[in-house]
Amino acid sequence: MLGSLLLGFFVSVLVVQAYINAEFTADHKETDVGDQAGVPLSIRGGGPIVNTTGGQETTSRLPARTIALTFDDGPDPIWTPKVLRVLRENDAHGTFFVVGSQVARHPELTREIVADGNELGLHTFTHPNMQLLAPWRRRLELSQNQVAIAKATGVHTNLARFPYSSKTEAIDETNWKIVKEAGRAGYLVVVNDLDSEDWQRPGVDQIIRNSVPAGESSAIILFHDAGGDRAQTVEALATFIPMMKARGYRFTTVTEGLNRGIEEQAADVRAGRAPESAAVIPALPLNPPAADGDAWRGAALIWTVRLADGLVALVATLFVVVGVLTIGRTVLLLVLAGRHARQRRRPDWSWGPPVTDPVSVIVPAYNEKEGIEAAVRSLAGGDHPEIEVVVVDDGSTDGTADIVEGLRLPNVRVARVPNGGKSNALNTGIALARHDLIVTVDGDTIFERDSIRRLVQPFADPAVGAVAGNVKVGNRASLVATWQHIEYVIGFNLDRRLYETLDCMPTVPGAIGAFRREALAGVGGISDETLAEDTDVTMALCRQGWRVVYEEHAKAWTEAPTTLEQLYRQRYRWSYGTMQAMWKHRGALFDKGPSGRFGRLGLPFLALFGVALPMLAPVVDIMLVYGLVFWELTETVIAWLGMLALQMVTAAVAFRFDREPIRPLWRLPLQQFAYRQLMYLVLIQSATTAMTGGRLRWHKLNRAGLTPRPTVPPAPPVGATVAPAVDGWPPTLTELPAPRQQQTVGRAFAPPTTPAVPSQAYRDELDLPHAGSPPVPR
C-alpha cells in the first residue's frame, strides 16, 4: 500500500511538474497565418489593443509620442531585476506580461514589479500555443495566471497577450476566435507595434533600431525579460529610454497610455474637434485590487507549484547522488575486486599448508523433503579427508528427518528438536558437532565434491575466523531465477571480493559458510535476535577482530525462488534482517580497535551500497519515465543507456571473475523494468517495518528440489552403521539406542551451565550430543 501511495504521489507530482514546466520557444516562433476572411478589416488594420468585451470589436492605439515598453515571459530571477533597475533609473514604467508558473515560483519578484509602478498582464500560465488547446484549457491558462497574480500581488489585470502572437495584421480566423473568447472573459488583448527582436540577440544597436517608431507615432514595443540571456536587452534599454525622452517621447504602461488616449478623445469631443456621437469609453483602473476568492485559489496554486518544484528538485538531487554512488561503487569494484581476483589466480597463491582437519557440517532443516536427500548426499560425499554431517530437523512435519535416516549414510547424524527457528537449529548442530571446523549449509543446497575441502583451506591462516563460499543459483530455467542468478554473481559474489579486500565482510551466506568453533564461542554462537542470523554473526566476528574471507572456488548450488511472491518474501526477510543487524551493531561506529574499524568502514559501506543505493535507485527509473514523456527523448535515452552500459560493464567483469557464461546478461535490460521494481518495494517495506518497530516472522519458501528424490530410500551399505537420532529433550544415555519417542512440543533450550559452543574437552568428557539456543557467553 505504501509503495502504491508513493508511486501515485510521485506520478501526480511529475504530471504537475511537467505541466508547469512545459518547454516553449520564445514569442518569435514562426506561425502560419490562416484564412482571414472572417476577421474584420478594422481589426486587421487597427491598433495593437483589441477590445472585444461586451460584444464590441474595436482597436486602440496609444497617443502620439507615447511608448509602452512591454516585457514577455517573466518574471526571471536574473533578468527581471536588472530591467526594473533600468526603468527606475530612467523614471519609466513598463507592462510585464508574466507567465503564471513563473509568478508562482517568484511571487516576491512579481510584487516588486507592481510596487515600482509597473503593470502586469497575462501571458498564460504555462506559455502554450493557444491555437492548439481546447476551450476549457484556454480558459484555465488565463484563470490560473490571474489567481497566481492575485496571491502574489493582491491585484487584478485586464490585459492579456497570447504566446506566439505578433500584430493585428497577423490575426486569422482561428486567432480571432481566441481573441473574442478572451473578450467575453473581460480581457483586452494586447499585441505590439514593434518587435525589438531582442530574442535574436542581434546586438544592442540593432535592438535600438528595431524599437524606434517612425516619425512621431506611438508604439507598443515587444521586449523580453526572460527566456535566455537578456544582457543586450538591458543594455539597449539603458540607451533607448533616454534617447527617446530627448526626442519628446513619454513612457507609460499600456493601461496608462490607453487612458491618456481616452482623455484626449473626450477633450476633442468637448472642444468640438470630434463629433459628440464618438464613443468615449470609461478609463481603466491601473492594477485594480483582486477578489479575495482569487487570492485563496492562488495560494493553493502557488503551494502546489512549490511542492512540485521542491520534490522534483529533490529527485534530481537524489539522481545525482545515485549517479555518484553508482560510479563510486563501480570504480571500487573494478579496482579492488579486480585486484582480489588477480591475487587469487596467481600460480603461487596459497592460503598456507593444506588444511586436513576434520569438518562438521551443520544442516538446519525445516520441511525440506524436496531437496534434503540431494543436499545430504553431496555433503557426505565430499572429498575432504573427514566429514561429519549433522542434520538438525527443526520440527519438520513433512518427514525430512525420516528421509535423511533412510539414506543410512555412516557419516550422517540426525537430531530432532522442537521447532525453535534456524538460529536454534544451528546452535543445536554446533553443540552436537564433534569437530572444531564448522560448515553451515541450508537444507536446499547442493555442494560440489570439492566444495568443503576448498571452503576450509583459508583456515590455514590462524587469523581467519570465517569463510564465505560462492553461492550459485541451481535452477536457472525461469526468468525470475535467471534474474537472481545475475544478482548473485554481480551483487553478492563481486561485492564479497570488495569487502574482503577492505577487511569488512558483512555476511557469510547461510547457504555455504565455514567457522572456527573458537570464533563462534567468542561471540556467543548464532544469535536469534535478528532474521539475518548469518549477517549478524559475521558482523560480530568482524568486531572481535577475526578475518572473514571469500573462497570463490567453494561452490554451493541453491534453489532460488521461482515466483515473484516467494522472491518477495525471501528478500523482505533478508533486507529486514540486514537492517536489524546493522542497528544491533551500530555501537561499532563509536568503538575502537577491530570493532571500530568495522564500524567506520563496514557499516557505512553496507549502509551506502546495500541500503541507501538500492533504495534511491528508483529515481533513475522515475527520471527515465519523466524524460521520455515530458523531456527531451534523445537526451533521456542517452542518459539511461549510459547507466545501463555502466551496469553491463560491471556485470561482464563479475561474470568473468566467476567464470560464468555471459549469455544471461541479455536479460539485464529487462531486469531494470521488472525485477528492480520489486526490489524497490522490498526495501521500502523493510525500512517501513524497521522504522515502525514492526515484527516480521520467518517465511518458509516452497521448494521443488534441484534433483529428483527416489521414492524408496536405498538400503544402507553392508556393514554400515547409522548414527542414532536424538528425539527426547534433553537426550539421555538410555534414549540413544531406544526406538524413537513422541516428539515434544515447544522450543529447546540448553541448560544454563552449558557453554554456548562446547569445547572439544567438554564434549569428550560428556560423550553425549547436546543442543540448544546459546546462553550468554561466560
C-alpha positions in Angstrom: 0.0 0.0 0.0 2.8 2.4 0.9 4.5 1.6 -2.4 1.3 2.3 -4.3 0.7 5.6 -2.5 4.3 6.7 -3.2 4.0 5.8 -6.8 0.7 7.6 -7.2 2.1 10.6 -5.4 5.2 10.8 -7.5 3.2 10.4 -10.7 1.0 13.2 -9.6 3.9 15.4 -8.8 5.6 14.7 -12.1 2.4 15.4 -14.0 2.1 18.8 -12.2 5.8 19.5 -12.8 5.5 18.6 -16.5 2.5 20.9 -16.8 4.1 23.9 -15.3 7.5 23.3 -16.9 6.3 22.8 -20.5 9.1 23.5 -22.8 8.5 26.5 -25.1 10.3 28.6 -27.6 10.1 32.4 -27.2 7.4 34.5 -28.8 9.3 34.9 -32.0 8.3 31.4 -33.1 7.1 31.5 -36.7 3.4 30.6 -37.2 1.5 30.4 -40.4 -1.3 33.0 -40.9 -4.5 31.2 -41.9 -7.7 32.4 -43.5 -8.5 36.0 -42.5 -11.9 36.3 -44.3 -13.8 36.3 -41.0 -11.6 38.9 -39.3 -13.0 42.5 -39.6 -10.8 44.9 -41.6 -11.0 47.3 -38.8 -9.2 44.8 -36.6 -6.6 43.7 -39.1 -5.7 47.3 -39.8 -6.3 48.7 -36.3 -4.2 49.4 -33.3 -2.4 46.9 -31.0 -5.1 47.0 -28.2 -8.0 44.8 -29.3 -11.3 45.2 -27.3 -14.0 42.6 -27.8 -15.5 43.0 -24.3 -19.3 43.4 -24.2 -19.7 42.3 -27.8 -17.8 45.2 -29.3 -15.0 44.8 -31.9 -12.6 47.7 -31.7 -8.9 48.5 -31.5 -6.9 51.4 -29.9 -3.6 53.0 -30.3 -1.6 55.0 -27.8 -1.4 58.8 -28.2 1.4 60.3 -30.4 4.9 60.3 -28.9 3.9 57.7 -26.4 5.8 54.4 -25.9 4.7 51.4 -23.9 7.5 49.1 -23.1 6.2 45.5 -22.8 8.2 42.5 -21.5 7.2 38.9 -22.0 8.0 35.5 -20.4 9.0 36.7 -17.0 9.4 37.1 -14.2 13.0 35.9 -14.3 15.1 36.0 -11.1 18.2 37.1 -13.0 17.0 39.5 -15.7 13.7 41.0 -14.4 15.5 42.8 -11.5 18.0 44.3 -14.0 15.2 45.5 -16.3 13.4 47.0 -13.2 16.6 48.8 -12.2 17.0 50.4 -15.7 13.3 51.5 -15.6 13.8 53.1 -12.1 17.0 54.9 -13.1 15.2 56.4 -16.1 11.9 57.2 -14.3 10.0 54.9 -16.7 7.3 52.2 -16.3 6.5 49.1 -18.3 3.9 46.4 -18.7 5.1 42.9 -17.9 3.1 40.1 -19.5 4.0 37.4 -17.0 3.8 33.6 -17.2 1.8 32.2 -14.3 4.1 29.3 -13.4 6.9 31.9 -13.1 4.7 34.1 -10.9 4.1 31.1 -8.6 7.8 30.5 -8.3 8.8 34.1 -7.8 5.9 35.9 -6.1 8.2 38.4 -4.4 9.7 39.5 -7.7 6.1 39.9 -9.1 5.2 42.1 -6.1 8.3 44.2 -6.8 7.2 44.8 -10.4 3.9 46.2 -9.2 5.5 48.1 -6.3 7.6 50.0 -8.8 4.5 51.3 -10.6 4.6 48.9 -13.4 1.7 46.9 -14.8 1.0 43.2 -15.1 -0.6 41.4 -18.0 -1.5 37.7 -18.6 0.8 35.7 -20.8 -0.9 32.4 -19.9 0.1 30.0 -17.1 2.4 27.6 -19.0 3.1 29.5 -22.3 1.4 27.1 -24.7 0.2 27.8 -28.2 -3.4 28.7 -27.5 -4.5 27.6 -31.0 -3.7 24.0 -30.1 -5.7 23.9 -26.9 -9.3 23.1 -26.2 -11.5 26.0 -25.0 -11.6 24.7 -21.4 -7.8 24.6 -21.3 -7.5 28.1 -22.8 -9.8 29.4 -20.0 -7.7 27.6 -17.4 -4.5 29.1 -18.7 -5.8 32.6 -18.2 -7.7 32.0 -14.9 -4.7 30.2 -13.3 -2.4 33.0 -14.2 -4.9 35.5 -12.8 -5.2 33.8 -9.4 -1.4 33.4 -9.2 -1.1 37.2 -9.7 -3.8 37.8 -7.1 -2.0 35.8 -4.4 1.4 37.2 -5.3 0.5 40.9 -5.6 -3.1 41.4 -4.5 -4.0 42.9 -7.9 -6.1 42.0 -10.9 -5.2 42.6 -14.5 -7.5 43.3 -17.6 -4.7 42.7 -20.1 -3.8 39.5 -21.9 -1.2 38.7 -24.6 -1.1 35.2 -26.1 2.2 33.4 -26.7 3.4 33.4 -30.3 1.2 36.4 -31.3 2.6 39.4 -33.2 0.5 42.2 -34.7 -3.1 42.7 -35.6 -2.5 42.2 -39.3 -1.5 38.6 -38.5 -4.8 37.7 -36.8 -6.6 35.0 -38.7 -9.9 33.3 -38.0 -8.5 30.9 -35.5 -6.8 33.6 -33.5 -9.8 35.9 -33.8 -12.0 33.2 -32.2 -9.5 33.1 -29.3 -9.4 36.9 -29.0 -13.2 37.0 -28.8 -13.2 34.3 -26.1 -10.8 36.4 -24.1 -13.1 39.4 -24.6 -16.1 37.5 -23.2 -13.9 36.8 -20.2 -13.3 40.6 -19.8 -9.8 40.9 -21.2 -8.2 43.4 -23.6 -5.9 41.6 -26.0 -2.6 43.4 -26.5 -0.3 42.7 -29.4 2.6 45.0 -30.5 3.5 47.7 -33.0 7.2 47.0 -33.0 9.3 43.9 -32.2 12.8 44.7 -30.8 13.8 41.2 -31.8 15.9 41.0 -28.7 15.3 37.3 -28.7 17.8 37.0 -31.5 20.5 38.9 -29.6 21.4 40.8 -32.7 23.4 43.4 -30.8 22.5 46.5 -28.8 22.5 48.9 -31.7 20.2 46.7 -33.8 17.7 46.2 -30.9 17.5 50.0 -30.6 17.0 50.5 -34.3 14.2 47.9 -34.3 12.5 49.8 -31.4 12.4 53.3 -32.8 8.9 54.4 -34.0 8.5 56.1 -37.4 8.2 59.8 -37.1 6.2 60.9 -34.1 4.0 57.8 -33.9 3.3 55.9 -30.8 4.3 52.3 -30.2 3.8 49.3 -28.1 7.2 47.6 -28.2 7.9 44.0 -27.5 10.9 43.1 -25.3 11.7 40.0 -23.2 12.9 39.9 -19.5 13.2 36.1 -19.5 13.8 33.1 -21.9 17.6 33.3 -22.1 20.5 35.8 -21.9 18.9 39.3 -21.9 22.1 41.3 -21.3 21.7 43.0 -24.7 18.1 43.9 -23.8 19.2 45.6 -20.5 21.9 47.5 -22.2 19.7 48.6 -25.1 17.0 49.8 -22.7 19.6 51.9 -20.8 20.3 53.7 -24.1 16.9 53.7 -25.7 14.8 55.3 -22.9 17.0 58.5 -22.5 17.3 58.8 -26.3 13.6 58.7 -26.9 12.9 61.0 -24.0 15.2 63.5 -25.5 13.1 63.3 -28.7 10.0 64.2 -26.7 8.6 60.8 -26.1 6.9 59.7 -22.8 6.9 56.2 -21.5 3.8 54.7 -20.0 2.2 51.4 -19.2 -0.4 50.0 -21.7 -3.3 50.9 -19.5 -1.9 54.4 -18.7 -1.4 55.1 -22.4 -4.8 53.8 -23.2 -6.4 56.1 -20.6 -4.4 59.0 -22.0 -5.9 58.3 -25.4 -9.4 58.2 -23.8 -8.8 61.5 -22.1 -7.6 63.1 -25.4 -10.7 61.7 -27.2 -13.0 63.1 -24.5 -11.2 66.5 -24.7 -11.7 66.5 -28.5 -15.4 65.9 -28.1 -15.7 68.7 -25.5 -13.7 71.1 -27.8 -15.8 70.2 -30.8 -12.9 68.7 -32.6 -14.8 65.3 -32.7 -18.5 64.7 -33.1 -20.5 64.2 -30.0 -21.5 60.8 -31.3 -18.0 59.5 -31.0 -17.8 56.7 -28.4 -16.0 57.6 -25.3 -15.2 54.5 -23.1 -14.5 54.9 -19.4 -10.9 54.9 -18.2 -9.5 51.5 -17.0 -8.1 51.2 -13.5 -4.3 50.5 -13.2 -3.6 47.4 -11.1 -7.1 47.1 -9.5 -7.3 45.0 -6.4 -8.0 41.3 -6.7 -11.0 39.5 -5.3 -10.5 37.6 -2.1 -11.5 34.3 -3.7 -8.8 34.7 -6.3 -6.2 35.2 -3.7 -7.2 32.0 -1.9 -7.2 29.9 -5.1 -3.8 31.5 -6.0 -2.4 30.4 -2.6 -3.3 26.8 -3.3 -1.8 27.0 -6.8 1.4 28.6 -5.6 1.9 26.0 -2.9 1.2 23.2 -5.4 3.9 24.6 -7.8 6.3 24.9 -4.9 5.7 21.4 -3.8 6.1 20.0 -7.3 9.3 22.0 -7.8 10.7 21.0 -4.4 10.1 17.3 -4.9 11.4 17.3 -8.4 14.5 19.2 -7.2 14.8 16.5 -4.5 14.5 13.7 -7.0 17.1 15.4 -9.3 19.4 15.7 -6.4 18.9 12.1 -5.5 19.6 11.2 -9.1 23.0 12.9 -8.8 23.6 11.1 -5.5 22.7 7.8 -7.1 24.9 8.5 -10.0 27.9 9.4 -7.8 27.3 6.3 -5.6 26.9 4.0 -8.7 30.1 5.3 -10.3 31.9 5.2 -7.0 30.8 1.6 -6.4 31.8 0.6 -9.9 35.2 2.1 -9.6 35.8 0.4 -6.2 34.5 -2.9 -7.6 36.7 -2.8 -10.7 39.8 -1.7 -8.8 39.6 -3.7 -5.5 37.6 -6.7 -6.7 39.8 -6.9 -9.7 42.9 -6.9 -7.5 41.3 -9.6 -5.4 40.6 -11.8 -8.4 44.1 -11.3 -9.9 45.7 -12.2 -6.5 43.7 -15.4 -6.1 44.6 -16.6 -9.6 48.3 -16.2 -9.3 50.1 -19.5 -9.7 51.9 -19.1 -6.4 48.8 -18.1 -4.4 48.1 -20.3 -1.3 46.3 -19.9 2.0 49.2 -21.8 3.6 49.7 -25.5 4.4 46.8 -27.7 3.3 44.0 -27.9 5.9 43.1 -31.6 6.6 41.4 -31.2 10.0 38.0 -32.9 10.3 34.9 -30.9 9.5 31.4 -30.9 10.9 28.7 -29.8 8.5 25.5 -28.5 10.2 22.3 -28.6 8.1 19.3 -26.9 9.8 16.2 -28.3 8.1 12.6 -27.4 8.3 10.3 -29.2 5.8 13.0 -29.7 3.3 11.8 -33.0 1.9 12.2 -31.9 -1.7 15.9 -31.2 -1.6 17.3 -32.7 1.6 18.5 -36.0 0.1 20.4 -34.4 -2.7 21.9 -31.9 -0.2 23.0 -34.5 2.3 24.4 -36.8 -0.3 26.5 -34.0 -1.8 27.8 -33.1 1.7 28.5 -36.6 2.9 30.3 -37.5 -0.3 32.8 -34.6 -0.3 36.5 -35.3 -0.9 37.7 -33.8 2.3 39.5 -36.3 4.5 36.9 -36.4 7.3 33.4 -35.0 7.1 30.7 -35.3 9.7 27.2 -34.2 8.7 24.7 -33.2 11.4 21.2 -32.7 10.1 19.1 -30.8 12.7 15.4 -31.4 12.0 13.7 -28.3 13.3 10.3 -29.7 14.0 9.5 -30.7 10.4 6.1 -32.0 9.5 6.9 -33.5 6.1 9.2 -36.4 7.1 12.5 -34.6 6.4 14.3 -36.4 9.2 12.9 -39.8 8.0 14.3 -39.2 4.5 17.8 -38.5 6.0 17.7 -41.5 8.2 16.6 -43.6 5.3 19.8 -42.7 3.4 21.7 -44.7 6.1 25.0 -42.9 5.5 27.6 -43.7 8.1 28.9 -40.1 8.5 25.4 -38.5 8.8 23.6 -37.9 12.1 20.1 -36.6 12.6 18.9 -34.5 15.6 15.2 -33.9 16.0 14.3 -30.8 18.0 11.1 -29.0 18.6 10.6 -26.1 16.2 12.6 -23.2 17.5 13.9 -21.3 14.5 17.0 -21.5 12.3 19.4 -20.0 14.9 18.3 -22.6 17.5 18.8 -25.4 15.0 22.3 -24.1 14.1 23.3 -23.9 17.7 22.0 -27.4 18.2 24.1 -28.7 15.4 27.2 -26.8 16.6 26.7 -28.3 20.1 26.4 -31.8 18.6 29.3 -31.4 16.2 32.5 -33.4 17.1 35.0 -31.1 15.3 36.3 -27.6 15.6 35.8 -26.6 11.9 32.1 -25.9 11.4 30.4 -25.6 8.0 26.8 -24.3 7.9 24.6 -25.2 5.0 21.0 -24.6 4.0 18.8 -27.7 3.6 18.1 -26.9 -0.1 21.8 -26.5 -1.1 24.0 -28.9 -3.0 27.8 -28.9 -2.7 30.3 -29.9 -5.3 32.6 -32.7 -4.4 35.5 -30.4 -3.6 33.5 -27.6 -2.0 34.1 -28.5 1.7 37.8 -29.1 1.1 38.2 -25.8 -0.7 36.0 -23.9 1.8 38.2 -24.8 4.8 41.6 -24.1 3.3 41.6 -20.4 4.4 41.8 -21.7 8.0 45.4 -22.3 7.3 45.7 -18.6 8.3 45.1 -18.5 12.1 43.6 -15.0 11.8 40.7 -16.3 9.7 37.6 -16.9 11.7 35.0 -17.4 9.0 34.9 -18.2 5.3 32.2 -17.2 2.8 31.6 -19.6 -0.1 30.4 -19.0 -3.6 26.6 -19.4 -3.9 25.2 -20.3 -7.3 21.6 -20.4 -8.4 20.9 -24.0 -9.4 17.5 -23.6 -11.0 18.1 -21.1 -13.8 15.3 -22.2 -16.2 12.8 -19.5 -15.3 13.2 -15.8 -16.0 12.8 -14.9 -12.3 15.6 -17.4 -11.4 17.8 -16.1 -14.1 17.5 -12.6 -12.8 18.5 -13.9 -9.4 21.5 -15.7 -11.0 22.6 -12.3 -12.4 22.1 -10.7 -9.0 24.1 -13.4 -7.2 27.1 -13.0 -9.5 27.0 -9.2 -9.5 25.5 -8.2 -6.2 26.8 -10.9 -3.9 30.0 -12.5 -5.2 31.6 -9.4 -6.7 30.8 -7.5 -3.5 32.4 -10.1 -1.4 35.7 -9.6 -3.2 35.4 -5.9 -2.5 34.5 -6.4 1.2 37.3 -8.9 1.8 39.9 -6.5 0.3 38.6 -3.8 2.7 38.6 -6.4 5.5 35.0 -5.7 6.4 32.9 -8.7 5.1 29.4 -8.2 6.4 27.8 -11.6 5.6 28.9 -15.2 5.4 26.0 -16.7 3.4 23.8 -19.3 5.2 24.0 -21.5 2.1 27.8 -22.1 2.4 29.9 -20.8 5.2 32.6 -22.1 7.5 33.6 -21.0 11.0 36.1 -21.8 13.7 34.4 -23.1 16.8 36.6 -20.8 18.8 35.4 -17.8 16.9 31.7 -18.7 17.3 32.3 -19.3 21.0 33.7 -15.8 21.3 30.5 -14.2 20.0 28.1 -16.5 21.9 27.1 -18.7 18.9 24.4 -17.9 16.4 22.1 -15.2 17.7 18.3 -15.3 17.2 17.9 -11.5 17.7 17.7 -10.8 14.0 16.2 -12.5 11.0 19.6 -12.4 9.2 21.5 -14.6 11.5 24.3 -15.1 9.0 24.9 -11.3 8.8 24.5 -10.9 12.5 27.1 -13.4 13.4 29.5 -12.2 10.7 29.4 -8.7 11.9 30.0 -10.0 15.5 33.1 -11.9 14.2 34.4 -8.8 12.4 34.0 -6.7 15.6 36.0 -9.4 17.5 38.9 -8.9 15.1 38.6 -12.2 13.1 39.3 -12.1 9.4 36.3 -13.1 7.2 37.4 -14.1 3.7 35.8 -15.3 0.5 36.7 -18.5 -1.2 35.4 -18.4 -4.8 36.2 -22.0 -5.6 34.0 -23.4 -2.9 30.7 -23.5 -4.7 27.2 -24.3 -3.4 24.2 -24.6 -5.7 21.0 -23.3 -4.1 17.4 -23.4 -5.2 16.2 -19.8 -5.8 12.5 -18.8 -5.6 10.7 -19.3 -8.9 7.7 -17.0 -8.3 7.7 -13.3 -7.5 5.7 -13.8 -4.3 8.2 -16.3 -2.9 11.1 -14.0 -4.0 9.4 -11.0 -2.4 9.1 -12.9 0.9 12.7 -14.1 0.9 14.1 -10.6 0.1 11.9 -8.9 2.5 13.3 -11.1 5.3 16.8 -10.6 4.1 16.5 -6.8 3.9 14.7 -6.5 7.2 17.2 -8.8 8.9 20.2 -6.9 7.5 18.7 -3.7 8.8 18.2 -5.3 12.2 21.8 -6.5 12.2 23.1 -3.1 11.3 21.1 -1.5 14.1 22.2 -4.1 16.5 25.9 -3.5 15.8 25.6 0.3 15.5 27.8 0.6 18.5 30.7 -0.3 16.3 30.6 3.2 14.9 32.0 4.5 18.2 34.2 1.6 19.2 38.0 1.4 19.0 40.1 -1.4 17.7 38.8 -4.0 15.2 35.2 -3.2 16.2 35.7 0.4 15.4 37.4 -0.3 12.1 34.4 -2.4 11.1 32.0 0.4 12.3 33.9 3.1 10.4 34.2 1.1 7.2 31.9 -1.9 7.0 28.7 -0.4 8.3 29.0 2.8 6.2 29.7 0.7 3.1 26.8 -1.5 3.8 24.5 1.5 4.6 25.5 3.3 1.4 25.8 0.4 -1.1 23.5 -2.2 0.5 20.6 0.0 1.7 20.8 3.6 0.5 21.8 3.0 -3.1 19.1 0.3 -3.7 16.5 2.5 -2.0 17.5 5.6 -4.0 17.9 3.7 -7.3 14.2 4.2 -8.3 14.9 7.8 -9.0 16.8 6.6 -12.1 13.6 5.0 -13.4 11.5 8.0 -12.3 13.7 10.4 -14.2 13.6 8.0 -17.2 9.8 8.0 -17.3 9.7 11.7 -16.8 12.2 12.3 -19.5 10.5 10.0 -22.0 7.1 11.7 -21.5 7.9 15.3 -20.8 11.6 16.0 -21.6 13.9 15.6 -24.5 13.7 12.0 -25.7 17.2 11.8 -27.2 18.9 13.1 -24.1 16.9 10.8 -21.8 17.6 7.7 -23.8 21.3 8.5 -24.0 21.5 9.1 -20.2 19.6 5.8 -19.5 21.8 3.9 -21.9 24.8 5.3 -20.2 23.7 4.0 -16.9 22.8 0.6 -18.4 26.3 0.5 -20.1 27.9 1.1 -16.7 25.9 -1.8 -15.2 26.7 -4.0 -18.2 30.4 -3.4 -17.7 30.2 -4.3 -14.0 28.2 -7.3 -14.9 30.6 -8.5 -17.5 33.5 -8.1 -15.1 31.6 -10.0 -12.4 30.7 -12.9 -14.8 34.3 -13.1 -16.0 35.7 -13.3 -12.4 33.2 -16.0 -11.7 33.9 -17.8 -14.9 30.2 -17.7 -15.9 28.9 -17.6 -19.4 27.7 -14.1 -20.2 24.7 -15.2 -22.2 22.2 -14.4 -19.4 23.2 -10.8 -19.4 21.0 -10.1 -22.4 18.1 -10.2 -19.9 19.7 -7.4 -17.8 17.9 -4.5 -19.6 14.5 -6.2 -18.9 15.6 -6.7 -15.3 15.7 -2.9 -14.9 12.0 -2.7 -15.7 10.6 -5.6 -13.7 12.9 -7.2 -11.2 14.4 -4.0 -9.8 10.9 -2.5 -9.2 10.1 -5.5 -6.9 13.4 -5.0 -5.0 12.5 -1.3 -4.5 9.2 -2.3 -2.9 11.0 -4.8 -0.7 13.4 -2.2 0.6 10.6 0.3 1.2 8.6 -2.2 3.1 11.6 -3.4 5.1 12.6 0.2 6.0 9.0 1.0 7.0 8.8 -2.2 9.1 12.1 -1.3 10.8 11.1 2.3 11.5 7.7 1.5 12.8 9.1 -1.2 15.1 7.1 -4.0 13.4 8.0 -7.6 13.7 8.5 -9.9 10.8 8.1 -13.6 11.1 10.1 -16.2 9.2 8.5 -17.2 5.9 9.1 -20.7 4.7 9.7 -20.9 0.9 8.1 -23.6 -1.3 10.8 -25.8 -2.7 10.8 -28.2 -5.7 14.3 -29.6 -5.2 17.2 -29.3 -7.5 17.3 -33.0 -8.3 14.5 -35.6 -8.1 14.4 -37.7 -4.9 13.9 -41.5 -5.1 10.5 -42.7 -3.7 12.1 -45.6 -1.7 15.3 -44.8 0.2 18.2 -47.0 -0.8 19.4 -49.7 1.6 22.4 -48.9 3.7 25.8 -50.3 2.6 26.8 -53.7 4.0 28.4 -53.3 7.4 27.5 -49.6 7.6 26.1 -48.1 10.8 23.5 -45.4 11.2 24.0 -42.5 13.6 21.3 -42.5 16.3 18.6 -39.9 16.2 18.1 -37.6 19.2 14.4 -37.4 20.0 13.7 -36.5 23.6 14.9 -33.4 25.3 17.3 -33.4 26.8 18.8 -36.7 25.5 20.0 -39.4 27.9 22.2 -42.3 27.5 19.4 -44.8 27.6 17.4 -42.9 24.9 20.1 -43.1 22.2 19.6 -46.7 21.1 15.9 -46.8 22.0 13.1 -46.6 19.5 12.0 -43.0 18.6 9.7 -41.5 21.1 7.0 -39.0 20.5 8.4 -35.5 19.8 7.9 -32.9 22.5 6.3 -29.6 21.8 8.0 -26.3 22.3 11.3 -24.7 21.9 14.5 -26.4 23.0 16.9 -24.7 25.4 20.4 -25.6 26.6 21.0 -25.9 30.3 22.3 -22.6 31.7 25.6 -24.2 32.6 26.3 -25.5 29.1 28.8 -23.3 27.1 27.3 -21.7 24.0 29.6 -23.6 21.7 31.0 -26.6 23.7 34.7 -27.2 23.6 36.2 -30.5 22.5 37.3 -31.3 26.0 33.8 -30.7 27.3 32.2 -32.9 24.6 34.8 -35.7 25.2 34.0 -35.6 28.9 30.3 -35.7 28.5 30.4 -38.1 25.5 26.8 -37.0 24.6 25.3 -34.9 21.9 23.8 -31.7 23.3 21.8 -28.9 21.8 20.0 -25.6 22.4 20.0 -21.9 22.0 23.2 -20.3 23.2 23.1 -18.7 26.6 25.0 -15.5 27.3 28.7 -16.5 27.0 30.7 -16.5 30.2 
